[in-house]
């Protein structure tokens, strides 16, 4: 893809927001190659995402940020400018189940997902071989029943060293402490093997089987201190029947989990997700 600057912006809705941004970009010579807008009628909040051809501007991303900040200073908004020429980094956290990790590594290796996996962190050693086969550092950090604070401190240190754009909980199966949820807010993505808000917590397929549901699903969401209740990025479902056992549901659910997590991660890395409260706008 040609290099682009991606601008995301949100503010209280009012007349003239689009004109302000469009006029600014026209004045600096920016060519808009993609644009999307949304106003949330419930909150009265306006959102936009704009992609600008980088070679249409006579200055770099830092100068764009400085000038854009001045242009929208009176709108009381929040914004970001992403330079697609800067390679994105992720850290993946796993446990024993590898289907989501295999899928992400395969997409990265094939060039479908353009991102550097800086490290894989696991509380079990099972997925070391596949990780190292892709030339990615693997860090095994045991999580004893007593002493998880020290384990999470080691995890936090490793994440800080790589300063990733995303921390992906690819079936990590450990609950992040509140201080890490806060520190990683807007960067930590989780895949929950349930169509939230149904069947939160552990063993959702067992819960779904007992309930006799006809659809099971998966949810990619940002991590917050409230378990499985963070802003939802993407969801999908698959049909199940009365004859499906729990292992059948697990097998079918894994296919959905992989796709939903990959989509959510891609949208996050492309700055397509704007968070407002506990909801998201996905452009």
Buried (B, 14 or more C-beta within 10 A) or exposed (E): EEEBBBBBBBBEBEEEBEEBBBEBBEEBEBBBEEBBBBEBEEEEBBBBBBBBBBEBBEEEBEEBBEBBEEBBEEBEBEBBBBBBEEEBBBBBBBBEBBBBBBBBBBBBEEEEBBBEBBBBBBBBEBBBEBBEEBEBBBBEBEBEEEEBEEBBEEBBEBBEEBEBBBBBBBBBBBBBBEEBBEBBBEBBBBBBBBBBEBBBEEBBBEBBBEEEBEEBBBBBBBBBBEBBBBBBBBBBBBEBEEEBEEEBBBEBBBBBBBBBBBBBBBBBBBBBBBBBEEEBBBB
